[in-house]
Amino acid sequence: MAKNREVVDKFGKRHTFSEGMEGVVATSSEICFINGAEGRLFYRGIPIEDLAENSTFEETSYFLLYGELPTQKELHDFDTRLKKYRAIPDPVLEILKQMPRKANTMQILRTVVSLMGLYEEKSDEHSVSETSREAEKLIAVFPTIVAAIQRLREGKEPISPDKSLGHAANLIYMVNGEKPDAYAARVLDVCLILHAEHGFNASTFTSRVVISTLTDVHSAITAAIGSLRGPLHGGANEGVMHLLNEIGSLEAVDEVIRLKLKTKAKIMGFGHRVYKVLDPRAKILSQYSERLAEITGKQKYYAMSKKIEEIMENEVGDRGIYPNVDFFSASVYHYLGFNLEIYTPIFAVSRISGWAAHVMEQLRENRLFRPSSVYLGDIDRTYPKISDR
Ligand SMILES: CC(C)(COP(=O)(O)OP(=O)(O)OC[C@H]1O[C@@H](n2cnc3c(N)ncnc32)[C@H](O)[C@@H]1OP(=O)(O)O)[C@@H](O)C(=O)NCCC(=O)NCCS
């Protein structure tokens, strides 16, 4: 239910607006449809469950960018281009190596993407071909940047991309230094598909607002990364892991969660502006988390997550607060061996496809975003001299 607020301005005029722009239609789009009441999600008309079952991140990215599923040849060519663009340009890598190792990983990613914009000679050209070329380059290079950030953080040398590996498998390889087994690679591939697009969320809206000024693609994506970083958005997956670590054991779940609810603290990974039932992505990720717990023989994080889900359903389920995409992605990333610091950057590795698709859609029929607000401040104040203040 939208939180409508009613205010009277200084001229006595009454205004009603939706806080946080909930339910406000900002423009039209053909990229994503979400049925929040029934927990359904579609990328360009195809249910997310079908994409998670049958597609790859590469194919889904092509679909999001270009509007149709690729033929075999189109997919092969797209994949070849992505592999070609995977490496971080040398001067950028040199600067990345100088960045503070312990700085927030999303801040580093944001800075590196901004930096990469300096090497795009046609960045002010808004043709479809140039925009899609830059978009593909960003999709290709994100995993390499994220893996390099993590390796440098651990005092290790970054690993160069391996062309024999798919997008997801290559990310695991560049982080861990070992080629993953087929199942681990497939799980990450599905995670990337599930996180790739989600309508007018804060970071996507940010990217569209920024590109609507006809600035460069890198500015729009840099801003989107900054937006995704926040704990109310993509940063929630790290919040979930902090919560699981804070709770520490299955036995402690009940007490900690109930205490948090009593003190009105938000439980990370629960609740959603659009979904008022279980997020369909959480449903899929829950199954992968369960399977990974079995394979690794480490039940703790999955078991704790299920217990939290059960308590939350009993306590706040009737208020439409259910697990969102971030809740089970935390335990899945844990089982895949990723460090907590790159959970949100991995979200960005995926969401870059959605952002890029929206940037391209916005540019096709652009109109500058320029909403308004109700002014509630003073009017016609006298300007006091600094000596009189
Ligand atoms: C995602 C989120 C920002 C959407 O929030 P929203 O539509 O703005 O809803 P609000 O934050 O206004 O919350 C509405 C009510 O539900 C409660 N609520 C929402 N999410 C909650 C959560 N995760 N845990 C406990 N209570 C929650 C709020 O406390 C509020 O209660 P109140 O009406 O008594 O004040 C919110 O659910 C949240 O902060 N979740 C945790 C962070 C998270 O997982 N983000 C990832 C989203 S994919």
Ligand as a Chemical Component Dictionary entry (heavy atoms), coordinates in Angstrom:
data_LIG
# 
_chem_comp.id                   LIG 
_chem_comp.type                 NON-POLYMER 
_chem_comp.pdbx_formal_charge   0 
_chem_comp.three_letter_code    LIG 
# 
loop_
_chem_comp_atom.comp_id 
_chem_comp_atom.atom_id 
_chem_comp_atom.alt_atom_id 
_chem_comp_atom.type_symbol 
_chem_comp_atom.charge 
_chem_comp_atom.model_Cartn_x 
_chem_comp_atom.model_Cartn_y 
_chem_comp_atom.model_Cartn_z 
_chem_comp_atom.pdbx_ordinal 
LIG C1  C1  C 0 13.068 -3.052 0.821  1  
LIG C2  C2  C 0 12.427 -2.016 1.719  2  
LIG C3  C3  C 0 13.308 -0.759 1.738  3  
LIG C4  C4  C 0 11.065 -1.681 1.126  4  
LIG O1  O1  O 0 10.519 -0.840 2.003  5  
LIG P1  P1  P 0 9.279  0.146  1.841  6  
LIG O2  O2  O 0 8.374  -0.256 0.776  7  
LIG O3  O3  O 0 9.818  1.516  1.794  8  
LIG O4  O4  O 0 8.590  -0.166 3.201  9  
LIG P2  P2  P 0 8.940  0.511  4.588  10 
LIG O5  O5  O 0 10.418 0.539  4.820  11 
LIG O6  O6  O 0 8.209  1.794  4.619  12 
LIG O7  O7  O 0 8.309  -0.557 5.563  13 
LIG C5  C5  C 0 6.908  -0.692 5.756  14 
LIG C6  C6  C 0 6.699  -1.348 7.110  15 
LIG O8  O8  O 0 7.204  -2.690 7.052  16 
LIG C7  C7  C 0 8.270  -2.847 7.974  17 
LIG N1  N1  N 0 9.351  -3.574 7.317  18 
LIG C8  C8  C 0 9.711  -3.483 6.015  19 
LIG N2  N2  N 0 10.776 -4.261 5.788  20 
LIG C9  C9  C 0 11.065 -4.862 6.942  21 
LIG C10 C10 C 0 12.076 -5.759 7.330  22 
LIG N3  N3  N 0 12.987 -6.174 6.437  23 
LIG N4  N4  N 0 12.112 -6.179 8.600  24 
LIG C11 C11 C 0 11.206 -5.750 9.483  25 
LIG N5  N5  N 0 10.238 -4.872 9.188  26 
LIG C12 C12 C 0 10.169 -4.441 7.926  27 
LIG C13 C13 C 0 8.747  -1.442 8.314  28 
LIG O9  O9  O 0 9.386  -1.375 9.571  29 
LIG C14 C14 C 0 7.483  -0.654 8.225  30 
LIG O10 O10 O 0 6.773  -0.853 9.423  31 
LIG P3  P3  P 0 5.872  0.314  10.049 32 
LIG O11 O11 O 0 4.786  0.557  9.043  33 
LIG O12 O12 O 0 5.406  -0.274 11.341 34 
LIG O13 O13 O 0 6.772  1.505  10.232 35 
LIG C15 C15 C 0 12.271 -2.565 3.163  36 
LIG O14 O14 O 0 11.462 -3.706 3.161  37 
LIG C16 C16 C 0 13.610 -2.856 3.791  38 
LIG O15 O15 O 0 14.259 -1.932 4.314  39 
LIG N6  N6  N 0 14.057 -4.147 3.792  40 
LIG C17 C17 C 0 15.335 -4.500 4.327  41 
LIG C18 C18 C 0 16.438 -4.190 3.329  42 
LIG C19 C19 C 0 16.415 -5.108 2.138  43 
LIG O16 O16 O 0 16.343 -6.319 2.271  44 
LIG N7  N7  N 0 16.541 -4.508 0.960  45 
LIG C20 C20 C 0 16.626 -5.263 -0.298 46 
LIG C21 C21 C 0 15.424 -5.025 -1.136 47 
LIG S1  S1  S 0 15.445 -6.065 -2.566 48 
# 
loop_
_chem_comp_bond.comp_id 
_chem_comp_bond.atom_id_1 
_chem_comp_bond.atom_id_2 
_chem_comp_bond.value_order 
_chem_comp_bond.pdbx_ordinal 
LIG C1  C2  SING 1  
LIG C2  C3  SING 2  
LIG C2  C4  SING 3  
LIG C2  C15 SING 4  
LIG C4  O1  SING 5  
LIG O1  P1  SING 6  
LIG P1  O2  DOUB 7  
LIG P1  O3  SING 8  
LIG P1  O4  SING 9  
LIG O4  P2  SING 10 
LIG P2  O5  DOUB 11 
LIG P2  O6  SING 12 
LIG P2  O7  SING 13 
LIG O7  C5  SING 14 
LIG C5  C6  SING 15 
LIG C6  O8  SING 16 
LIG C6  C14 SING 17 
LIG O8  C7  SING 18 
LIG C7  N1  SING 19 
LIG C7  C13 SING 20 
LIG N1  C8  SING 21 
LIG N1  C12 SING 22 
LIG C8  N2  DOUB 23 
LIG N2  C9  SING 24 
LIG C9  C10 SING 25 
LIG C9  C12 DOUB 26 
LIG C10 N3  SING 27 
LIG C10 N4  DOUB 28 
LIG N4  C11 SING 29 
LIG C11 N5  DOUB 30 
LIG N5  C12 SING 31 
LIG C13 O9  SING 32 
LIG C13 C14 SING 33 
LIG C14 O10 SING 34 
LIG O10 P3  SING 35 
LIG P3  O11 DOUB 36 
LIG P3  O12 SING 37 
LIG P3  O13 SING 38 
LIG C15 O14 SING 39 
LIG C15 C16 SING 40 
LIG C16 O15 DOUB 41 
LIG C16 N6  SING 42 
LIG N6  C17 SING 43 
LIG C17 C18 SING 44 
LIG C18 C19 SING 45 
LIG C19 O16 DOUB 46 
LIG C19 N7  SING 47 
LIG N7  C20 SING 48 
LIG C20 C21 SING 49 
LIG C21 S1  SING 50 
# 
